[in-house]
Amino acid sequence: MIVGLALIVAGVAWQTVQPQSVLWSDEQAAALAEAAAALHAEEHGHSGGHDHAGDPHQSAADELGATAAQARFDELNNQLKSARQLRDTLGLRLIQYGFGLTALCGLGYLAVRHGG
């Protein structure tokens, strides 16, 4: 029962006092901003500074660069989404599990007390 109460307290504390940096660091935010800028540059042809429209080798390289930039952006963006989801749901889940465990222990106590 004490563990259940501790989970409730931890869930409330998580929702009220945890800083954003616990789940998403300044370094990760900077990396996401850089990836977004690189993706934008690749999509709009700002990466090389030269026009290689007639060069099939350069076009293939540009396409690979755009694909890599998109993959890097998607990876970091998915990490951010996961961090946001964890931030939003962890406290609530701890509280729910805490109440469930406390209720289960209370019912077990009552069953043992009246059954013996």
Secondary structure as UniProt FT lines:
FT   HELIX           2..17
FT   HELIX           20..22
FT   HELIX           26..43
FT   TURN            44..45
FT   TURN            53..54
FT   HELIX           56..115
//
